Amino acid sequence: MSPTRPVIFIGPSLRAGDSPAALGMMDVRPPIRRGDIDVLSPDVRTVAIVDGVFFSEDSVSAREILSALRRGVHILGSSSMGALRAAELAPYGMEGIGEVYRMYADGEITSDGEVALTFNPETGLATSEPLVNVRNMLRLAINYGVIDVDSANSLLQVARQIYFVDLSYEMVIRRAREIVPCEILERISSFIKEHRIASDLKRSDALQTIARLEEIASSGEFHV
């Protein structure tokens, strides 16, 4: 009997227009919440956790992931809730993927709030910007010589003071006007418009996770 398709819990880490062909061979589900793993069919042998609910509902627990790992389920995590749980459970066999996972695993970031965002429940698309993406945008801007380190740090501090529900690049620029020179804000605003997608860590990690599931498929670990 052939194994069932891998399950992937994914949502706002992808952007409008993202539709990797590989998703067609997967059981695509909305952001994970507590209990979703416990009710999966026993035939499911591969699960990828990308997105998950945070504050409004109970988030997926380390306990239920650990229970599945002990049953031999291959569980991958990236981007958002998946990266958080993978950083906790890598010693127990959960596979972490991508830069956000690395940042948590290395202790570069520690707060759940780094990846928190709001999203439209009908479209599944993000309606706010996660702090981890803002960090990466500012890092890129420094590397490109668009802004200096001090200005980037000032912008990051502004971003950290904005509640995740309201966090957007536009809000950061608006609130930074009193502490960052206008010419620098103009440069970073233009840079953001040009690099918004390229700097999206959660998206790039999600795409990397989908590619990893393709790799698992080609190895014969599951069939469709």
Secondary structure, 3 states (H helix, E strand, C coil): CCCCCCEEECCCCCCCCCCCHHHHHCEEECCECCCCCCCCCCCCCEEEECCECCCCCCCCCHHHHHHHHHCCCEEEEECCHHHHHHHHHHHHCCEEEHHHHHHHHCCCCCCHHHCCCCECCCCCCECCCCHHHHHHHHHHHHHCCCCCHHHHHHHHHHHHCCCHHHCCHHHHHHHCCCCCCHHHHHHHHHHHHHHCCCCCHHHHHHHHHHHHHHHHHHCCCCCC
